[in-house]
Amino acid sequence: MGSFLGYAVISLGTGALYVFVAAGLLLIHRGSGVLNLGQGALVMIAAYLFREAGDGWGLPTALAAVVVIVLTGLIALLFHAVVLRPMRHAAPLNRVVATLGLLIVLQAAVVLAFGGQSRSVPS
């Protein structure tokens, strides 16, 4: 019974992450009518930046979280201003393909910046 409760508590963090990503997808789709396929790549960028901020830059965990939220928001805002805003009158499929381009670009940027190996955050 004790291990079940332990696993249940540990899984709350993962479940909360899924809820926030799904809520982000829903808010973006309801607000813009675009299915943002690049949303997962933004979450990936946030994870890599969080690890880099903690290990590479030596920031405390709380400050690293704030910095990463701001940086990821700036990346999303830049994508909106440069790509999605000029395409606001384009067909919905064209905008979805543009978000697919964001996914590809961010994945390539992570491979170039951090290498192709997976990384873990110490618990």
N, C-alpha and C positions, 0 to 999 in steps of 0.2 A: 504494500500500500504506500509506503514511504517513497519508493522509487517512482511510482505512478504520479504522485503529487509533485515530485521533483521535475519529472519530464513535463508535466502539465504547466508548471511555472516557467520552465525554460522555453517551452513552445509559445508562450504568450508574446515574446519579443518577435519571433518569426511571424506569428499571426498578425501582430500589429503592423509589421512591415508590409505584408500582403494587403492589409486593409488600406494603408496609406497610398500604396501604388495604385490600387483599384480606384480609390476615391479620386486620385489625380487624373487617371484616365477618364473617369466619368465626368469630372468637372471640365476637362479640356474638351471632351466630345460635346457636352451640353452647351458649353460656351461658344465654341467655334464651329461645331459640326464636322470636325476633322478627327478621325481616329489617329492619334499620335503614336505611330509605331516606334518613334525614337524615345519614348518615355522610359523604356527599360534601359536604354543606353545611358540616359541621364542618371538613373539610379546606379548603374555600374560606375559611371564617372564619379558620383558622390562617394561610393564605397572605396574606390582607389584613392581619391583625394583625401578621404578620412584617414586611411592607413598612412598615406604619405605625410599628412599634417601631424599625425601623432609620432610616427617613427622617424621620418625624414626631417621635419621641421622642429620637432621636440615640443609641440604644443600640448597643453593639458587636454584631456578628453572633452570637457565641456566647451572650451574655446575652439578646439578642432571642429566640433560639431557645428558651432555657429559659423565659423569661417567656411566650412564646406557647404552649408546651406546657402550662404550668400554667393559663393562662387558658382554653385550649380544653378542658382536662380539667375545669375548674370549670363551664364551660357544659354539658358533657355530664353532669356529676354533678347539676347543677341540673335539667336536663331529666329525668333518671332519677328524682330525688326528687319532683319536682312532678307529672310526667305518668305515667311508666312504672310507678313503684312502686305508686301507687294503682290502676293498671290490671292488676296482676299476675294477677288471677283472671278478667280479661276474655278474650273470644275472641281468638285470635291475629290475626285480620283487623283487629279494632279496634285492637290495638297497632301493627300495621303502618300503619294509617291515621294513628295518632298520630305516628309517625315521619315520615310524609309531611307532616304539619302542621309538624313541626320544620323540614323542608326549606323549606317555603314561608315560614315566619317568618324563618329565617336569611337566605334570599335577599332578602327585603324589607328586613331590617335592614341588609344590606350596601349595598343601593341607597340607603337613607336616609342611612347614615353616610358612604359613600364616593362616591356618585354612580353613574350607570349606565355610565360609561366604563371600558374595560378599562385595566389598569395593568400595568407590567412592572417587574421587578427588574433593576437593572444587573448584568451578569455580570462 
